[in-house]
Amino acid sequence: MGEHFKKIAGKPTHAGVFILPDGNDIEYIVIDHVEKRLKENVGGKEMDCYVAVFKKNPYTNLGMVLNVTNANAICKLANKTAWQLLEVKDLPVRLTYEPTQRGDGLRVSKKPAKIPTKITPVKPELTEDKFDKAVEFLLSKEGTMDLLKKSYSISKEMEDKLIQKCEVDGKEGV
């Protein structure tokens, strides 16, 4: 299917359809918990919202803003009422793509999560102690952020810091 443009362009603050591998369902991902966030930046607008926070996984380290459709799906899967959304913990779900009137929609699927038969290894987090080596790699001829992300899970903050350091050291567009 290809790669969603938001994987390369822009700086997403929350999970969207771009986290789906080649546009295919994520058959198993676990919602660690749901948070109520006040004045959250969502698509450039400040708003109060609920965010599903995922356990460590190979797809994203971003939370998923819950619209009414996804909040209802989570409540149904967790056997909770709408009043109990914040009580949802450790809930395996399946994420899927659904076209909507507003564009691409990341949805909590009605289909049950399918426990993977082949475990996808979780990439280690790129931490401060590996920062200098990561910069060295990015400044090398073959070094790119995409290649680095194949080996490490990189937080948005760390990615921004790496990009800034590389630009200071003379390499644009890592």
C-alpha positions in Angstrom: 0.0 0.0 0.0 2.9 2.4 0.7 3.8 4.8 3.4 1.5 7.5 4.8 2.9 11.0 4.2 2.7 11.9 7.9 5.5 9.4 8.7 7.8 11.8 6.9 6.0 15.2 6.7 4.8 17.1 9.7 5.2 16.4 13.4 2.1 14.5 14.6 1.3 14.9 18.3 -1.1 11.9 18.5 -1.5 8.5 16.8 -3.3 8.5 13.5 -3.7 6.1 10.5 -0.1 6.7 9.7 0.9 4.2 12.5 -0.8 1.4 10.6 1.9 -0.8 9.0 1.4 -0.3 5.2 -2.2 0.7 6.0 -3.0 -2.7 7.4 -4.7 -3.3 10.8 -2.7 -3.5 14.0 -4.2 -6.7 15.2 -3.0 -6.4 18.7 -2.0 -3.4 20.7 -2.7 -2.8 24.4 -4.3 0.4 25.9 -2.4 0.9 29.1 -4.9 3.4 30.4 -7.1 6.4 29.3 -6.3 9.9 30.5 -8.4 13.1 30.5 -6.2 15.9 29.2 -7.1 19.6 29.5 -6.0 22.1 26.9 -4.3 19.4 24.8 -2.9 20.5 21.4 -4.9 18.5 18.9 -4.3 19.3 15.2 -3.2 22.8 16.1 -6.2 23.5 18.3 -6.3 23.6 22.1 -9.0 21.3 23.5 -10.0 19.1 26.4 -10.0 15.4 25.4 -9.5 11.8 26.3 -6.4 10.1 25.2 -5.7 6.3 25.1 -2.1 5.7 26.2 -0.7 2.5 24.7 1.7 0.1 26.4 5.2 0.0 24.8 4.8 -1.4 21.3 6.6 -1.4 17.9 4.0 0.9 16.2 3.9 4.2 18.1 4.8 6.0 21.3 2.0 8.5 20.7 -1.3 8.5 22.5 -4.6 8.3 20.5 -7.1 11.1 21.0 -10.5 9.5 21.5 -13.4 10.8 19.5 -17.0 9.6 20.5 -16.8 6.6 18.1 -13.5 5.3 19.5 -14.5 6.1 23.2 -17.7 4.1 22.7 -15.8 1.2 21.1 -13.4 1.0 24.0 -16.2 1.2 26.6 -18.0 -1.7 24.8 -14.8 -3.8 24.6 -14.0 -3.2 28.3 -17.6 -3.7 29.5 -17.6 -0.2 30.9 -20.2 2.6 30.7 -19.3 6.0 29.3 -19.0 7.2 32.9 -16.2 4.6 33.5 -13.9 5.4 30.5 -11.1 6.5 32.8 -11.2 3.1 34.5 -10.1 1.3 31.4 -6.8 -0.4 32.0 -4.7 -3.1 30.1 -7.2 -3.5 27.2 -6.0 -5.3 24.1 -7.6 -3.8 21.0 -7.3 -4.0 17.2 -6.7 -0.7 15.3 -8.0 -0.2 11.8 -8.5 2.3 9.1 -11.9 3.8 8.3 -12.5 6.6 5.8 -14.6 9.4 7.3 -16.2 12.7 6.1 -13.2 14.5 7.7 -10.6 12.3 6.1 -8.6 9.2 7.2 -9.8 7.8 10.5 -7.9 5.5 13.0 -10.5 3.3 14.6 -10.7 0.9 17.5 -12.0 -2.1 15.5 -15.2 -4.0 16.4 -13.2 -7.1 15.7 -11.4 -8.5 18.7 -7.7 -8.1 19.2 -5.8 -11.1 17.8 -3.0 -12.3 19.9 0.0 -12.4 17.7 1.4 -15.8 16.8 4.8 -14.2 15.9 6.0 -11.7 18.5 7.3 -8.5 16.9 10.3 -7.5 19.0 10.0 -4.2 20.7 12.8 -1.9 19.7 14.9 -0.4 22.5 14.3 3.3 23.4 17.0 5.6 22.1 18.2 7.2 25.4 20.6 10.0 26.3 23.6 7.6 26.7 23.3 6.7 23.0 22.7 10.3 21.8 26.3 10.9 20.6 26.5 7.6 18.7 23.1 8.4 17.1 24.4 11.8 16.0 27.6 10.3 14.7 25.5 7.8 12.6 23.1 10.5 11.3 26.1 12.7 10.2 27.6 9.7 8.3 27.0 9.4 4.6 24.4 6.6 4.9 22.8 7.8 8.1 19.1 8.7 8.0 16.4 9.0 10.7 14.4 6.3 9.0 17.3 3.8 9.3 17.9 4.8 12.9 14.1 4.2 13.6 14.4 0.7 12.3 16.7 -0.1 15.2 15.4 2.2 17.9 12.1 3.6 19.3 12.7 7.4 19.3 10.5 9.8 21.2 9.4 13.0 19.5 11.6 15.0 21.9 14.7 12.9 21.2 14.0 13.1 17.4 13.8 16.9 17.6 17.0 17.1 19.6 18.8 14.8 17.1 17.6 16.9 14.1 18.7 20.1 15.8 22.1 18.8 16.6 22.6 17.5 13.1 21.6 20.8 11.6 24.1 22.6 13.9 26.8 20.2 12.8 26.0 20.8 9.1 23.6 18.1 7.8 20.1 19.1 6.8 17.2 16.7 6.2 18.2 13.8 8.4 
